[in-house]
Structure formats: C-alpha cells, structure tokens
Amino acid sequence: MEDYPKVLNRLQNQCAKREYCSSDIYKKAYSAFDGDRELALKLVESLVADKFVDDLRFASAFAREKSRLSGWGKVKISYMLAGKGIPKDVVDKALEEIDEDEAHRRMVSVLEAKYKTLEGDPQEKFKLLKFGLTRGYGYDEIAPVVDGIVKRSKI
C-alpha cells in the first residue's frame, strides 16, 4: 500500500493534465490503497475540495468532445456519463453546453458518410436509422435526415 501523500501527489499531477470524474479518481485511489475505502474517499474529497476534480467540469468537457469529435448524440453521451456515476442534474447541465447547430451538422455529416457505405443495400434506410440510434441520436431527430439522404440519392 502506498502512503497517502504520495498517492495524493500522483493523482493531483494526473488531474492537472486532464479531466477526471470523481468515480474514476476513486477507483485509482482505491487501487492504490489496496482496497481501503475510507482512505480512497478521503483522498477524493480532498481533490474535489482543492478543485482538482469537478464532475460538472468533467461532464461538460466530455459532452463537448464526444459531440464534436466523435459525433455522438445526447442520448449516448448521457448514458456514458451516467455510467461514470455522474448525477442526472450535472449531466443535464453538461448537455446544455453542446452547440445544437454544430451537433446537428455533425449528425448529418456522420449519417451521410455512413450512407455512402450502405448505398445499394436493400436495407440501407433501416441500417442508417439503426446506425444513427447507436450513435446516440433520437429517432425524431434522425428520421427526417435519413429520409432526406435516401431521397437525394434516388434522384
């Protein structure tokens, strides 16, 4: 088992380099302290108090990154953040930071790129809808876009 100051210093350095949520830091601390739950919780509380760890800051950065770079929809981002133990109110605040217009353009771009790989497939529309849903977009959001893409290609 590592001593507390050494683990604290190591985790502070990690948190200074990139964002972590409290559950990820807890797992690292728990492992470093060989399963000592109380010591791990104490360390996480210390990092949160010193602003090294902030779940809202983490969730906001995660949401922006996954929306812009990975082309994920709000549904998938929400599920992934919930899986990291981020409270729903924090997830909702983080999702508000996503630029709606940019996210829509990214969704259209992702769907158009996928359609090129499906063109000519008898189930192209179904597969494109399914792909959009797995990317975390809502059906009402992707259905009109998919219809437009498929119709344009048939002209």
C-alpha positions in Angstrom: 0.0 0.0 0.0 1.3 3.4 -1.0 1.3 6.2 1.6 -1.3 9.0 1.4 0.9 12.0 0.4 2.5 10.0 -2.4 -0.8 8.9 -3.9 -2.3 12.4 -3.4 0.6 14.0 -5.2 0.4 11.4 -8.1 -3.3 11.9 -8.6 -3.0 15.7 -8.4 -0.5 15.5 -11.2 -2.8 13.3 -13.3 -5.7 15.7 -12.6 -3.6 18.7 -13.7 -3.0 17.1 -17.1 -6.6 16.1 -17.9 -10.1 16.0 -16.5 -11.3 13.1 -14.4 -14.6 12.4 -12.7 -14.7 11.6 -9.0 -15.6 7.9 -9.7 -12.5 7.4 -11.9 -10.3 9.0 -9.3 -11.9 6.9 -6.6 -11.1 3.8 -8.5 -7.5 4.9 -8.8 -7.2 5.7 -5.2 -9.0 2.5 -4.1 -6.5 0.5 -6.1 -3.5 2.5 -4.8 -4.7 2.0 -1.2 -5.2 -1.8 -1.7 -9.0 -1.5 -1.2 -9.1 0.9 1.8 -12.4 2.5 1.0 -12.2 5.2 3.7 -8.8 6.4 2.6 -9.8 6.5 -1.0 -12.9 8.5 -0.2 -10.9 10.9 1.9 -8.5 11.4 -1.0 -11.3 12.1 -3.5 -12.9 14.6 -1.1 -9.5 16.4 -0.8 -9.1 16.5 -4.6 -12.7 17.8 -5.0 -12.2 20.5 -2.3 -9.0 21.6 -4.0 -10.8 21.8 -7.4 -8.6 19.1 -9.0 -11.7 17.1 -9.6 -15.1 18.6 -10.6 -17.8 16.4 -12.0 -19.5 19.2 -13.9 -16.3 20.3 -15.5 -15.5 16.7 -16.5 -19.1 16.1 -17.8 -19.0 19.4 -19.8 -15.7 18.6 -21.4 -16.8 15.0 -22.1 -20.0 16.1 -23.7 -18.4 18.7 -25.9 -15.6 16.3 -27.0 -17.9 13.4 -27.8 -20.4 15.6 -29.6 -17.8 17.5 -31.7 -15.1 14.9 -32.3 -16.9 11.5 -32.1 -20.2 12.6 -33.5 -22.2 11.2 -30.6 -25.8 12.3 -29.8 -27.0 13.5 -26.4 -28.6 10.1 -25.6 -25.3 8.2 -25.8 -23.4 11.0 -24.0 -26.0 10.9 -21.2 -25.8 7.2 -20.8 -22.0 7.2 -20.7 -21.9 9.9 -18.1 -24.5 8.2 -16.0 -22.3 5.0 -16.3 -19.5 7.0 -14.7 -21.7 7.9 -11.7 -22.4 11.5 -12.7 -25.7 12.7 -11.2 -28.5 13.5 -13.7 -28.7 17.2 -12.8 -24.9 17.5 -13.6 -25.4 15.6 -16.9 -28.3 17.8 -17.9 -26.1 21.0 -17.3 -23.3 19.5 -19.3 -25.6 18.6 -22.2 -26.8 22.2 -22.3 -23.2 23.2 -23.3 -23.5 21.3 -26.6 -24.0 23.7 -29.6 -27.3 22.5 -31.1 -26.5 23.7 -34.7 -23.0 22.2 -34.7 -24.3 18.9 -33.3 -26.9 18.7 -36.0 -24.4 19.4 -38.7 -22.1 16.7 -37.2 -25.0 14.2 -37.1 -25.8 14.9 -40.8 -22.2 14.5 -41.7 -21.9 11.2 -39.9 -25.1 9.9 -41.4 -24.1 10.9 -44.9 -20.6 9.3 -44.5 -22.3 6.1 -43.3 -24.8 6.1 -46.1 -22.0 6.0 -48.7 -21.0 2.6 -47.3 -24.6 1.4 -47.5 -25.7 2.6 -50.9 -27.4 -0.1 -52.9 -28.1 -2.2 -49.8 -31.8 -3.2 -49.8 -32.0 -2.3 -46.1 -30.0 0.9 -46.4 -32.6 3.1 -44.7 -33.2 0.7 -41.8 -29.4 0.3 -41.3 -28.9 4.1 -41.5 -31.6 4.7 -38.9 -30.1 2.0 -36.7 -26.6 3.5 -37.0 -28.0 6.9 -36.0 -29.7 5.4 -33.0 -26.5 3.6 -31.9 -24.6 7.0 -32.1 -27.0 8.4 -29.5 -29.4 10.4 -31.6 -33.1 10.4 -31.0 -35.4 8.8 -33.6 -37.3 12.0 -34.2 -34.0 13.8 -34.8 -32.6 11.4 -37.3 -35.6 10.1 -39.2 -36.1 13.3 -41.3 -32.4 13.5 -42.0 -32.3 9.8 -43.1 -35.3 10.3 -45.4 -33.6 13.3 -47.0 -30.4 11.5 -47.6 -32.1 8.4 -49.1 -34.4 10.6 -51.3 -31.5 12.7 -52.6 -29.6 9.6 -53.6 -32.6 8.2 -55.6 -32.8 11.2 -57.8 
